[in-house]
Amino acid sequence: MASGRSASLTSALKRLSIAAPLVRPAFLPRPTPPAISCFSTSSVLSESKRKRNARRKKKANIELQARLRADYSSHKPDPVLGYGPGEEHVWESSELKSILLVPAQVYASASAGESVVQPAEGETFPGIPLPRLLNSAIPNETVPSLFQTLPSLAAQRAVMGAGRADLLDEERQREVVERERAKLDMMARVLDLRNASARGIMLENFRRCIVAFGRHGGGEGPTNQGDTGSAETQAALLTTRIRFLYEHLKTHTRDIENRRSLRAMVMQRVKVLKHLKRTHPDRYNAVLPRLGLLPRAVEMEISGVLV
């Protein structure tokens, strides 16, 4: 009887093991596979001579590219200034630098005696300081007539027009002279560039750029004051604005709008100079030293942050 029960239990367990496989409990850890060690774990010893030479050549090329990239970054010209570090002489020796007026230089010129011209003795109005730097586009040959001839004629007309009795009246003559002297002094103050704003100084710099870089028709002489459309004049005007805006951004670092304007002007100058190089290479090579720019600063691909 007992043997019959054990046989039936054994057959039942066999059927159960075939129908449903044994499930491992979750709390039991999985067995780790045995560590298999090869004869050699180095892949270099198993590579061929051709692959080893190729790997060494690739490594040498990567190191060379890194050195060239670092050297180029250290000597990379600034697209705003037009030259790289240590090349400030390019701008200092340029023609544009010599004709531009800086506001600090204009305002401090009175103490240095650089912006006034004393009239000669024996004139009707001696001692009136005549401005050398004018706030408007007045030709230099007109300054003597404006500050010396016209006041004298106005004083004579005022004395002679009042009547014959006033011709012999010294008090009347002295009064007329003092009135004309006050007018002359007021006109000198108004026309003096020291009393102008930064915008007035910028307009004077624009006038100087047009005179220096303008082209007379198709000739070579830069004497046409009305030439504002040539590539040389446009590049000079843009460079002037870029230099002054760059100095402004060095102080006001959070002026995002002017920083965006600076980038736009730099790109516009690059377009103007590239067009000049494509159409007139000789004029392009001649104007770059006058502007204080290096060719590689103009021809490089501008990307990233400019300032």
CORURCOR-V685230 format. One line per field, one symbol per residue. psi: psi as a letter, one per 40 degrees, with the letter a starting at -180 (. if undefined). burial: + if it has 24 or more other ideal C-beta (glycine too) atoms within 12 Angstrom, else -. A space follows every 10 residues. Layout:
psi->???
burial->???
This chain:
psi->dddddddddd dddddddddh ihhhidehii hhiihhhidh eheddeiidd dddddddddd dddddddddd ddddehihed deiihefddd ddeiddddei hhdddddedd defeeihhii ieidgiehhh hdhieighid eeddddeddd dddddddddd ediddedehd dddddddddd dddddddddd ehedeiaddd dddddddddd ddeihgbeae hgeheeheei dddddddddd dddddddddd dgeegddddd dddddddddd dddddddddg dddddddddd efiiddddei hhiahd.
burial->---------- ---------- ---------- ---------- ---------- ---------- ---------- -----+++++ ++++-----+ +--++++-++ +-+--+---- ----++--+- ---++--+++ +++++--+-- --+--+++-- ++-++---+- ---------- -----++--+ +--+--++-- ++++-+---+ ++++++++++ +++++----- -+----+--+ ++++++++++ +++++++-+- -------++- -++-++--++ -++--++--- --++--++-+ ++++--++-+ -+---++
